[in-house]
Structure formats: structure tokens, C-alpha cells
């Protein structure tokens, strides 16, 4: 259990997420994140020099990302601090926050900025030398699609690992469709009253339209509407399977940031000092090979044990759910209703299955939404959990209020 790491209330932002090949498709992810953070800090009237360390979460390479950590620190105005780049597929944000929390816990940091960014659009196509190949033929790799389509450890596409978990859980396509529709309806909650919930944390991103012209992207782009009839009509991606394109996520672009600091500094920076956000515990896991969607369950059990809590103690649950099977299996194994209840909400206001999957910042946005919802509910324990490439999982628990 952690005792010393805190997040200021409203000491975070997420940009909208843009479906890949949308408005952010041609932006350098490091530069965009640095410039966005600089604008956000200026709007807060906060001096970037107050941070003593930066952790950058990123999974898809960009030109000169060899320098990414210290480069992005300088771009946002914190030119005197070092930065480290961390990559752990879809659990990158949670790992960044946990590493920052450990730095605070041990006294290594006093005020750490965690910044997560990725651009799935126009991802790198890498050419590797292969002098022993026929005629010196090179080895090529598409960073995004090649890794979506084959885990080198088990040789399966990610959707195949989800189908394995669906089969183990005994789920049907009808159950997947029903919960997928519920997830879309929950996202619509965030759009009510002129996007009142999203405006609690979302910060517009400025992108180039031409050499001299820019525009602000203020809302998510590329959300696919769902209906009961539409989902029922979609065929499974894998013949005989249970998951259609309507029951899984899509690649996207975006960035987000959270400040992790001491209790006193969090109170100083908080938009409401009465709302305290403490990082409580972390958990990690690796499921059996080819069962990625099952990994959040053991990670959650570890986080709960580390926190000295039971699942019944959790008021708000949010997940990274690239496939709806993740939530069905989690609900089945943890004894909770994946549709949510009044006492224990489950993915209210949105999730990555609906608004997309930029990888590095995906979980950061989900966590920010969970913190906001927990504060709206008067405080309590909030659990985020999710899976990542290589059949791994992560979970992190916060206490709000």
C-alpha cells in the first residue's frame, strides 16, 4: 500500500481522441504532447519549472524519439529537468503513474509530471538489415498492424486471444452485443448537457491544417454509433467466434497528463483542496499464453490485496477493454455486474472500446474519467484495470475524497 503519493484534483487533462487517420494523423506525437502541455499549464497559470522529473509514456516511435523524455520536457517549458520514456503497451499510463508514485513514496521525486502520448496514424514502417538473407533481403515491420496481428510469443492475433477467453467464459455473441450497446450508451452519458462531463477534464488540442493555419480539436472524432439491430447484424470477425467489429476498439491518436506529487503540493495545486486523491495500490499480472483478456483479473486481485480491500469496497470501476469480452470475463470472475449498479458503477461515461485506443494515453484518460466520476459520487475507492500485449495486465487503486 502506498501512503505518500497524491494527484491534485484537476491536476490532469486529456485531449479528445481522434480515430486514426483523422485530424491528428500528421502531428508528431512528442511535439503535439509538449505543446499541448505547455498550453494547459499556461491556462492553469502554473510554472512548468515546478516539476523535478518527467515520465513520458509512449509506445509507437516517432522521428528522433531517442530524445523523447528530455525533449518533451523542454517543449512544455521544463527545460531544466530530465525525463525518461516508458513503454508498456496499453498499460503504459498506469505504469507511468505507479512509477511516479513510487518516486514520491521513496522521496526520489517531489513533483512529477506524467505525460502520455501516441499516434497510431501513419505509424513507422521499420526496415531491419538482414545481411544473411537471400540476396541481403531486408526484414520489414509495420509497428502497429504487425503487432496487432501476431504476438511473437504465441503467434496469435489479439482478437484470437480475446476469443479464447470468450470460449473459456462460455459467452455468446448476444451477450457481447448487449454489453457493447451498454458501453456505447454509457459514452453518450458524457455528451449530455453539452458534453458537461467531458468538459470537466478534456483539453482541446491544436493541430496544423496548413503551414499558416491551425484548428482546435475539441471533441472525440470517429465514434461509431451503435444500435441493437446494427450490432446483431454484424458477423463475427473470426468465423464461429463471438466478437464483431462492433464489440472491439479502434486505433486512435491523442495525449494526456497527470501530476503525481506530495500531499501538501497536491493540496496547493488542487482546484478543490477538500477533494484529496491518493494513489493507494498497484497490481500486475501475466495470464496464460493466448489469454490476454483474462489478465485484468489477477492484476486486480493483487492490487486489492496490496490495498487491504475487497472488490465490494470499490465504488467506481473503469477498464481498458479492447474487446467487450474483457468486461464479461472480469464481471464473471470478480462477482460484479459488468453493466454496473447504483452502488458500484462500471465504465460509466465511456471506455476505450468506444472512444479508441491510442495505446500510451489510453489508460490515462480512463483513469482521469474515473477520478472525476468518483469525486462526483462524493468520494470512495476507484479501481482501474486492463490488459496489455503479451497477455499482461495491470490494475491501480485510488482513494478520492
C-alpha positions as CSV (number, residue, x, y, z in Angstrom):
1,X,0.0,0.0,0.0
2,X,1.2,3.5,-0.9
3,X,0.9,6.4,1.6
4,X,2.7,9.5,0.2
5,X,1.6,9.9,-3.5
6,X,-1.2,12.2,-4.4
7,X,-2.8,13.7,-7.5
8,X,-4.2,17.3,-7.4
9,X,-7.9,17.4,-8.1
10,X,-8.0,18.8,-11.7
11,X,-4.2,18.3,-11.9
12,X,-4.7,16.4,-15.2
13,X,-6.1,16.7,-18.7
14,X,-6.8,14.5,-21.7
15,X,-7.2,15.7,-25.2
16,X,-10.0,14.3,-27.3
17,X,-9.2,11.0,-29.0
18,X,-9.2,11.1,-32.8
19,X,-9.8,7.9,-34.8
20,X,-6.7,7.1,-36.7
21,X,-6.1,9.0,-40.0
22,X,-8.2,11.9,-38.6
23,X,-7.2,15.4,-37.5
24,X,-4.1,14.3,-35.6
25,X,-2.8,12.0,-38.3
26,X,0.1,14.1,-39.4
27,X,1.2,15.6,-36.0
28,X,4.4,14.5,-34.4
29,X,3.2,12.8,-31.1
30,X,6.1,14.2,-29.0
31,X,5.8,17.7,-30.3
32,X,2.0,17.7,-30.0
33,X,2.1,16.5,-26.4
34,X,4.7,19.0,-25.4
35,X,2.9,21.9,-27.0
36,X,-0.5,20.8,-25.5
37,X,1.0,20.5,-22.0
38,X,2.6,24.0,-22.4
39,X,-0.8,25.5,-23.3
40,X,-2.6,23.6,-20.5
41,X,0.0,24.7,-17.9
42,X,-0.2,28.3,-19.1
43,X,-4.0,28.2,-18.8
44,X,-3.6,27.0,-15.2
45,X,-1.0,29.7,-14.6
46,X,1.4,27.1,-13.4
47,X,5.1,27.3,-13.9
48,X,6.5,24.2,-15.6
49,X,9.7,24.7,-13.6
50,X,7.9,23.4,-10.5
51,X,8.4,19.8,-11.7
52,X,11.5,17.9,-10.7
53,X,11.0,14.9,-13.0
54,X,9.0,13.8,-16.1
55,X,7.9,10.4,-17.1
56,X,6.8,10.1,-20.8
57,X,4.6,7.1,-21.7
58,X,4.8,6.2,-25.4
59,X,4.6,3.1,-27.5
60,X,4.9,4.0,-31.2
61,X,8.1,5.5,-32.4
62,X,8.3,9.0,-33.9
63,X,11.3,10.7,-35.6
64,X,14.0,11.4,-33.0
65,X,12.1,9.8,-30.1
66,X,15.6,8.8,-28.9
67,X,15.4,12.2,-27.2
68,X,11.7,12.0,-26.3
69,X,11.8,12.4,-22.5
70,X,14.1,15.4,-22.1
71,X,12.8,16.8,-25.4
72,X,9.2,16.9,-24.4
73,X,10.1,18.4,-21.0
74,X,11.8,21.3,-22.8
75,X,8.9,21.7,-25.2
76,X,6.5,22.2,-22.4
77,X,8.8,24.7,-20.7
78,X,10.5,22.5,-18.1
79,X,13.9,22.6,-19.8
80,X,15.9,22.0,-16.6
81,X,14.5,18.6,-15.7
82,X,15.3,15.1,-17.0
83,X,12.7,12.8,-18.4
84,X,12.5,9.1,-19.0
85,X,10.5,7.3,-21.7
86,X,8.4,4.3,-20.6
87,X,6.6,1.8,-22.9
88,X,4.4,-1.0,-21.7
89,X,1.8,-1.3,-24.5
90,X,-1.8,-0.5,-23.3
91,X,-0.9,-0.3,-19.6
92,X,1.7,2.4,-20.2
93,X,-0.3,5.2,-18.4
94,X,-0.9,3.1,-15.3
95,X,2.7,2.1,-15.1
96,X,3.8,5.8,-15.5
97,X,1.6,6.9,-12.7
98,X,2.8,4.0,-10.5
99,X,6.4,4.7,-11.2
100,X,5.8,8.4,-10.3
101,X,4.1,7.4,-7.2
102,X,7.0,5.2,-6.2
103,X,9.3,8.1,-6.7
104,X,7.2,10.2,-4.4
105,X,7.0,7.4,-1.9
106,X,10.7,6.9,-1.7
107,X,11.5,10.7,-1.7
108,X,13.2,10.5,-5.1
109,X,10.7,13.0,-6.6
110,X,8.7,15.7,-5.0
111,X,6.6,16.8,-8.0
112,X,6.5,14.5,-11.1
113,X,4.7,15.2,-14.4
114,X,3.5,12.1,-16.2
115,X,2.7,12.7,-19.9
116,X,1.4,10.0,-22.2
117,X,1.1,10.3,-26.0
118,X,0.9,8.2,-29.1
119,X,-0.1,8.5,-32.8
120,X,-1.4,5.3,-34.3
121,X,-1.9,7.1,-37.6
122,X,0.9,6.8,-40.2
123,X,2.9,4.6,-37.9
124,X,6.5,3.7,-38.6
125,X,7.4,1.1,-41.2
126,X,10.8,-0.2,-40.0
127,X,13.4,-1.8,-42.2
128,X,15.9,-4.0,-40.4
129,X,19.2,-5.1,-42.0
130,X,19.4,-8.8,-42.8
131,X,22.8,-9.5,-44.5
132,X,22.4,-13.2,-44.2
133,X,19.0,-13.2,-46.0
134,X,18.6,-14.2,-49.7
135,X,20.3,-11.5,-51.6
136,X,20.6,-9.4,-48.5
137,X,16.8,-9.0,-48.4
138,X,15.8,-6.8,-45.6
139,X,13.3,-7.5,-42.8
140,X,10.4,-5.0,-42.6
141,X,7.9,-4.3,-39.8
142,X,4.8,-2.3,-39.6
143,X,4.9,-1.2,-36.0
144,X,1.2,-1.1,-35.5
145,X,-0.6,-3.7,-37.6
146,X,2.1,-6.3,-37.5
147,X,2.0,-6.3,-33.7
148,X,-1.8,-6.3,-33.6
149,X,-1.8,-9.3,-35.8
150,X,0.8,-11.5,-34.2
151,X,2.1,-11.9,-30.6
152,X,5.6,-13.4,-31.2
153,X,5.2,-15.5,-28.1
154,X,2.1,-17.3,-29.1
155,X,1.6,-16.5,-32.8
156,X,-2.0,-15.2,-32.3
157,X,-3.8,-12.1,-33.3
158,X,-5.1,-10.1,-30.4
159,X,-8.7,-10.8,-31.3
160,X,-7.9,-14.5,-31.2
161,X,-6.7,-14.2,-27.6
162,X,-10.0,-12.5,-26.8
163,X,-11.9,-15.3,-28.4
164,X,-10.0,-17.8,-26.3
165,X,-11.2,-16.0,-23.2
166,X,-14.7,-15.8,-24.5
167,X,-14.8,-19.5,-25.1
168,X,-13.4,-20.2,-21.6
169,X,-16.0,-17.9,-20.1
170,X,-18.8,-19.6,-22.1
171,X,-20.0,-16.3,-23.5
172,X,-22.2,-15.8,-26.6
173,X,-22.3,-13.2,-29.3
174,X,-25.6,-12.0,-28.0
175,X,-24.0,-11.2,-24.6
176,X,-21.2,-9.4,-26.3
177,X,-23.6,-7.3,-28.4
178,X,-25.7,-6.5,-25.3
179,X,-22.8,-5.2,-23.3
180,X,-21.2,-3.4,-26.3
181,X,-24.5,-1.5,-26.7
182,X,-24.4,-0.6,-23.0
183,X,-20.9,0.7,-23.3
184,X,-22.0,3.0,-26.2
185,X,-24.9,4.2,-24.2
186,X,-22.6,5.0,-21.3
187,X,-20.3,7.0,-23.6
188,X,-23.4,9.0,-24.6
189,X,-23.7,10.0,-20.9
190,X,-20.5,12.0,-21.3
191,X,-22.1,14.0,-24.1
192,X,-25.2,15.0,-22.2
193,X,-25.8,18.7,-21.3
194,X,-23.4,19.9,-24.0
195,X,-20.7,17.4,-23.0
196,X,-20.7,18.6,-19.4
197,X,-18.8,15.5,-18.1
198,X,-16.1,15.6,-20.8
199,X,-15.6,19.3,-20.1
200,X,-14.6,18.5,-16.6
201,X,-11.2,17.2,-17.8
202,X,-10.9,17.5,-21.6
203,X,-8.5,20.0,-23.1
204,X,-8.6,20.9,-26.8
205,X,-5.6,20.1,-29.0
206,X,-4.2,22.4,-31.6
207,X,-3.3,20.8,-34.9
208,X,-2.0,22.1,-38.2
209,X,-4.3,22.4,-41.1
210,X,-1.7,24.1,-43.4
211,X,1.6,25.9,-43.0
212,X,-0.2,29.0,-41.6
213,X,-3.4,27.7,-40.3
214,X,-4.3,25.6,-37.2
215,X,-7.5,24.4,-35.7
216,X,-8.6,23.2,-32.3
217,X,-9.9,19.6,-32.0
218,X,-12.3,19.9,-29.0
219,X,-14.3,16.6,-29.3
220,X,-13.6,13.0,-30.0
221,X,-13.5,12.1,-33.7
222,X,-14.6,8.9,-35.4
223,X,-17.1,7.4,-32.8
224,X,-19.2,4.8,-34.4
225,X,-22.9,4.8,-33.3
226,X,-24.3,1.5,-32.1
227,X,-27.8,0.1,-32.1
228,X,-29.1,-3.3,-31.0
229,X,-30.1,-4.1,-34.6
230,X,-26.8,-2.9,-36.0
231,X,-24.7,-5.0,-33.6
232,X,-26.9,-8.1,-34.2
233,X,-26.4,-7.8,-38.0
234,X,-22.6,-7.7,-37.7
235,X,-20.9,-11.0,-38.3
236,X,-18.1,-12.2,-36.0
237,X,-14.6,-11.2,-37.3
238,X,-13.5,-14.8,-36.9
239,X,-16.0,-17.4,-38.3
240,X,-17.6,-19.2,-35.4
241,X,-16.5,-16.6,-33.0
242,X,-18.4,-14.2,-30.8
243,X,-16.7,-10.8,-31.4
244,X,-17.7,-8.5,-34.3
245,X,-16.1,-5.2,-35.2
246,X,-18.8,-3.6,-33.0
247,X,-17.5,-5.3,-29.9
248,X,-13.9,-4.1,-30.1
249,X,-12.0,-0.9,-30.2
250,X,-10.1,1.1,-32.9
251,X,-6.7,2.7,-33.1
252,X,-6.6,6.5,-32.3
253,X,-4.4,9.5,-31.6
254,X,-4.2,11.7,-28.6
255,X,-2.3,12.6,-25.4
256,X,-2.9,13.2,-21.7
257,X,-1.1,14.1,-18.5
258,X,-1.4,13.8,-14.7
259,X,0.6,15.3,-11.9
260,X,1.8,13.0,-9.2
261,X,3.1,14.7,-6.1
262,X,3.2,15.0,-2.3
263,X,0.1,15.6,-0.2
264,X,1.0,19.2,0.6
265,X,1.7,20.1,-3.1
266,X,-1.4,18.3,-4.3
267,X,-3.5,20.4,-1.9
268,X,-1.8,23.6,-3.1
269,X,-2.5,22.8,-6.7
270,X,-5.9,21.3,-6.3
271,X,-8.9,23.0,-7.8
272,X,-10.7,22.0,-4.6
273,X,-8.4,21.3,-1.6
274,X,-11.3,19.4,0.1
275,X,-11.0,16.7,-2.6
276,X,-8.0,14.5,-1.9
277,X,-6.8,11.9,-4.5
278,X,-4.4,9.3,-3.1
279,X,-2.6,6.6,-5.1
280,X,-3.3,3.6,-3.0
281,X,-2.0,0.4,-4.6
282,X,-0.9,-1.3,-7.8
283,X,-1.1,-4.8,-9.2
284,X,0.2,-6.6,-12.3
285,X,-0.1,-10.0,-13.9
286,X,0.5,-12.2,-16.8
287,X,-2.2,-14.6,-18.0
288,X,-1.6,-18.0,-19.6
289,X,-0.3,-17.7,-23.2
290,X,-3.0,-16.6,-25.6
291,X,-5.5,-15.3,-23.0
292,X,-4.8,-11.6,-22.8
293,X,-8.3,-10.5,-22.0
294,X,-8.1,-12.6,-18.7
295,X,-5.1,-10.7,-17.4
296,X,-7.0,-7.9,-15.6
297,X,-8.5,-10.4,-13.1
298,X,-5.2,-11.5,-11.3
299,X,-3.9,-7.9,-11.6
300,X,-7.0,-6.6,-9.8
301,X,-6.7,-9.3,-7.1
302,X,-3.1,-8.3,-6.5
303,X,-4.0,-4.6,-6.2
304,X,-6.9,-5.3,-3.9
305,X,-4.7,-7.4,-1.7
306,X,-2.0,-4.8,-1.6
307,X,-4.6,-2.2,-0.6
308,X,-6.2,-4.4,2.0
309,X,-9.5,-4.1,0.2
310,X,-12.2,-6.3,-1.3
311,X,-14.0,-5.7,-4.6
312,X,-17.1,-4.7,-2.6
313,X,-15.2,-1.7,-1.3
314,X,-14.8,-0.3,-4.8
315,X,-17.3,2.4,-5.8
316,X,-16.1,3.1,-9.3
317,X,-14.6,0.5,-11.8
318,X,-13.1,1.6,-15.1
319,X,-11.4,-0.8,-17.6
320,X,-9.3,-0.7,-20.6
321,X,-11.4,-3.1,-22.7
322,X,-10.1,-3.5,-26.3
323,X,-12.7,-6.3,-26.5
324,X,-16.0,-6.5,-24.7
325,X,-15.1,-10.0,-23.6
326,X,-12.7,-8.3,-21.1
327,X,-15.6,-6.9,-19.1
328,X,-17.7,-10.0,-19.4
329,X,-14.9,-12.2,-18.0
330,X,-13.9,-9.6,-15.3
331,X,-17.5,-9.5,-14.1
332,X,-17.8,-13.3,-14.1
333,X,-14.6,-13.9,-12.2
334,X,-14.8,-11.0,-9.8
335,X,-18.5,-11.4,-9.0
336,X,-19.6,-7.9,-10.2
337,X,-22.2,-6.8,-12.7
338,X,-20.4,-5.6,-15.9
339,X,-23.4,-3.4,-16.7
340,X,-22.9,-1.6,-13.4
341,X,-25.1,-0.9,-10.4
342,X,-26.0,2.2,-8.4
343,X,-23.6,1.1,-5.6
344,X,-20.8,0.1,-7.9
345,X,-20.5,1.7,-11.4
346,X,-18.7,0.0,-14.2
347,X,-17.4,2.1,-17.1
348,X,-19.9,5.0,-16.9
349,X,-19.2,7.9,-19.2
350,X,-17.0,6.0,-21.7
351,X,-14.2,3.5,-22.2
352,X,-11.5,2.7,-24.7
353,X,-13.8,0.2,-26.6
354,X,-15.9,3.2,-27.7
355,X,-13.6,6.2,-28.0
356,X,-10.5,4.5,-29.2
357,X,-7.1,3.2,-28.4
358,X,-4.0,5.4,-28.8
359,X,-2.1,3.0,-26.6
360,X,0.2,5.2,-24.5
361,X,-2.5,7.7,-23.3
362,X,-5.5,5.3,-23.4
363,X,-5.5,4.3,-19.7
364,X,-4.6,7.9,-18.6
365,X,-7.8,9.2,-20.0
366,X,-9.8,6.3,-18.5
367,X,-8.2,7.0,-15.1
368,X,-9.0,10.7,-15.3
369,X,-12.6,9.9,-16.1
370,X,-12.8,7.5,-13.1
371,X,-11.3,10.1,-10.7
372,X,-13.9,12.7,-11.9
373,X,-16.8,10.2,-11.5
374,X,-15.7,9.2,-8.0
375,X,-15.5,12.8,-7.0
376,X,-19.0,13.4,-8.4
377,X,-20.2,10.5,-6.3
378,X,-18.8,12.0,-3.1
379,X,-15.6,10.1,-2.9
380,X,-14.5,6.5,-2.3
381,X,-12.3,3.9,-3.9
382,X,-11.8,3.8,-7.6
383,X,-10.3,0.9,-9.5
384,X,-8.8,0.9,-12.9
385,X,-7.8,-2.4,-14.5
386,X,-6.9,-3.5,-18.0
387,X,-4.9,-5.8,-20.3
388,X,-1.9,-5.3,-22.5
389,X,0.1,-7.0,-25.2
390,X,1.9,-10.2,-24.2
391,X,-1.0,-11.5,-22.1
392,X,-0.2,-9.0,-19.4
393,X,-2.4,-6.9,-17.1
394,X,-2.3,-4.0,-14.7
395,X,-4.6,-2.5,-12.0
396,X,-4.3,0.6,-9.9
397,X,-6.5,1.8,-7.0
398,X,-7.1,5.4,-5.9
399,X,-8.9,6.9,-2.9
400,X,-10.8,10.0,-3.7
401,X,-12.2,12.4,-1.0
